[in-house]
């Protein structure tokens, strides 16, 4: 199978998902998507004290939800998309101290 075709399908699917989330009412988006993801991130970070692949995967999805929020005109405040434990810095096993910005930016491009 052609890898370019797979990449295009994944990209298109992600774009459709972001547009679908953008159509959600802000309260529902926050309650059903953002809060559970933030709870997972907080619980996992508190337990393992480092960024793991599962935490990074959730941060990637949260980045897409934030993109949907922006597409919808930004009805939810930016604070909904930041996690306090990341903000205060953690140590990543490969890169050393991790800041909120570096964790967020690294997920934007994955």
Secondary structure, DSSP 4 states (H G I P E B T S, - for coil): --HHHHHHHHHHHHHHHHHHHHTS-HHHHIIIIIHHHHHHHHHHHHHHSS--HHHHHHHHHHHHHHHHHHHTT--S-GGGG--HHHHT-EEETTTEEE-HHHHHHHHHT-
